[in-house]
Amino acid sequence: MTEVAAALIWENGKFLICQRPPHKGNALLWEFVGGKLEKGETHAEALQRECTEELGVKVEVNEPFCEIVHTYPDITIHLTVFNSEIISGELCLLEHVDLRWITPDEIGNYDFCVSAKPILEKIAREAGK
């Protein structure tokens, strides 16, 4: 099983989503910033690295929001999503083709990676939607 960390970043009642590039798996679907842990990395270290590599920002990784296991045709992932906040830098599209700040009400307007669905359901539940 592959360990993956993702960031749930909130700002002013909206959370950050990123659109995957067309040349990668799950092309043009929306996701949370993050990625696979490299050998010897903690979840927090991986998430800090991924946020810098993908968005050009430094984040503070806080408590876990949720954990899921998802099996794709070629890989099974154990995804841990952490509440996180941007502490420095300006958002840049270094990996993704777009990013958006959305409210829980807007979740249905975007096509997300399948592994994001349980996360989105929890966000909607906690927002009372």
C-alpha positions, 0 to 999 in steps of 0.5 A, a space after each residue: 500500500 502506498 502512503 499519501 498525504 493531502 492538505 485540506 487548506 481553508 481560507 475565509 470559509 472556502 477550501 483549496 482544490 487543484 486541477 490535475 494536468 492533462 498528461 497525468 492519471 485522472 487528467 483534469 480532475 480536481 483534487 487536494 494538493 499532496 502526494 506520495 511519501 518518499 522513503 523516510 518522510 513523515 506525512 507532515 514532511 511529505 505534505 510540506 514538500 508537495 505544497 512547495 513543489 506543486 504550489 510554491 507555498 509553505 504550509 503548517 500541517 495540523 491535525 488529521 481531518 480523515 483517512 481513507 484507503 482507495 484502490 485504483 486499477 494499478 495502486 492502493 493508497 492509504 490517504 491521510 488528509 490534514 488540516 493545513 494552512 498556508 504560512 508563507 508564499 504566493 500560490 503558483 500553478 507549478 504542477 496543476 492547470 488550475 486552482 480554486 477556493 470553493 465553499 462546501 456548497 460548490 462541491 457538486 460543480 467540480 469533477 473530483 478524483 474518486 479518492 476525494 469523494 469521502 473527503 468531500 462528503 465529510 466536508 459537506 456533512 460538517 458544513 451541514 450540507 
